[in-house]
Amino acid sequence: MAGQIWAIWWAWIVAGLVLAIIEIFAPGFFFLGFAIGAGVTGIVVMTGLASSLPVLLVIFALSSAVAWFVVRRLVGVREGQVKIWDRDINNN
């Protein structure tokens, strides 16, 4: 198990940090959920609670989805932010 990159806890943490850095340059809090999911998966691997790739991918997917929804709820689109266009810029 120790030979595969997905079984090394710090690889998940590094992936989370890389995704968090990408989030700085990409607007919309899209990569932040994946960064949190990778961090959670790294912690799970570090504690030894999961050992197989399919289980780790499910943990990553579920934790990323939950983190994305929580982040979106906290800092996402608020009421009143929806722009209603009443004219087209192409109509002169």
Secondary structure by P-SEA (a helix, b strand, c coil): ccccccccaaaaaaaaaaaaaaaaacccccaaaaaaaaaaaaaaaaacccccaaaaaaaaaaaaaaaaaaaaaacccccccbbbbccccccc
